[in-house]
């Protein structure tokens, strides 16, 4: 059997033009394969500017007092949790620390392998705490689903407009939302129900003019619209881009395949032909909704809530091919409707 790596010729050389950092490669890999950051053993940031941008996407700007207080509150809770598990935490982490050092250690910019391991554990717990407490904050906030998703759609739409201005032409972009009948049909038709199916979500359909442009869309999304850590694990699928073989075909990246976390587990995909599908919890700052959070609440629960979203991304040629196939969206809806009727009328 030949060991020759075969990749789509339209993607040859695209990584160089993408100017992809190692952190970006891992973020795109996570999007494509639905990995969980909780399984990561390292980060791949190379500079403070990358770390600061990642924090900004998570609504943390460390020069703002509310962000500073909030992130250190989460950090201290994470340390207390790890100590409750009888984990050994070096004294350096129990004393006042530059929060960016935790990311530097996790990325092997500085420190030892032990410090990297401890930092990864801390960041994983911080990620979970922030998400859980945002849910509590949402319960306490008098905000309608309509208002939340309008803010989310505005945020994503701004990002798409920036893509067009930056020379990445978008052939088609549309937004939609589940209505109550759609959710009832889906819940009735499927025997296995997961929690995410119960929640209303916004959907974004992005179609580029060329296949290679899809990678530029993914780059823009994870560097300007949402942080990669809130891509919902186990809910991504594609058979569109073989990122691993694309990396192996490029000298610069093939030499360091082992640092990329997404390659640790690459599941088989049964998605639609030539489409990328992902589910993302997009962080929304309550300030953008005109809602002020008092200082005590902002420190203990934060000022960020999340909007559940679905993205379907493809290029125009692939989309046309899909719409002409038996598995197109209209037929899928008809199958779902038929299955719902069958279960409701079962004797």
C-alpha positions, 0 to 999 in steps of 0.5 A: 500500500502506498504511503503517499499523502493525497490532498485536494489540489485546491488546498495546496499551499493554502497553509502558507498563505493562511499564515497559520500559527500553531495555536490556530492549527489546533483551533481549526483541528478542534473545529473540524473534529469536535475534540474537547479542550479538557483532553488537551495536554498543552497549548500552542500560544507563542506570544503574549499577543496571542494569549491576550487575543484569546482572553479578549474573545472570552471577554477578558481584557486584563486592563479592565478592573472587572475582567481582572477581578473576575479572572482571578476569582475563577483562578482561585476557585480552580486552585481550591478545587484542585486542592480538594482533589488532593492534587499537589500544587506548587507554591508558585501557583498559590501565590499571586501570579500573572495570569498570562504566566499560566498560559505561558507555562501551558504553551511551554513558552516558559517554565518546566514540564511540571508547571505546564501540566499543572497549568493545563489542569488549572485552565481546564477547571477555569474553563468549566467554572466560567461556563457553569457560573455563566449559566447561573448568571443567565438565570438571574438576568432578565433577558429574553431569548430574542434579545440574546440571539439578536446580539449573537447574530449581530456579532457573527454578521460583523465578522462576516462583513469584515471577511468581505472587506478583507478580500475573502468573498462570501457567496452566501451568508444567512442566519436562522433560528429553530422554531418550536415546531422544529424542535418538537419534530426533532425531539419526537423523531429521535430516540436518543436525546441530548441536552443541547437538542432541548435548547433554542439556537441560532444557525449560520450558513456560510458559503464561500466562492472557493474551497480554499477560502473556507480555511480563511473563514475558520481562521477569522471566526476563531481569531475575531468572533469566538474562542475555540474553547467553546466549540461544543465537544462531540458536535462537529463533523466534516469530510471536507478537509483532511487537515492532518494530511495537509499538515504532513504535506507541508515541511514547516508543519510536518516536523512538529505534528506531535504538538497538535492536540487534535491529532490525538483523537480524530473520529470518523465523520458521517457528515454531509459531503463537503460541509463543515458542521460545528456547534459553538457556545458564543460568549456575549458580554451583557454590557453589549446588551445594555445590562449593567452587572454590579461589581460583586456579581461580576466578580463571582458570576461574571458578565458573560452569557452564552448563545448556542449556535450551529455553523454550516460552512462550505463552498458554492460548488460543494453546496450545489452538489449537495443540493442535487443529492438524495441527502439534501436538506429538504429530504432530510426534513421530510425524513425527520417529519416521517419519523416523528409521525411514525412514533406519534402514531405507533400502535 
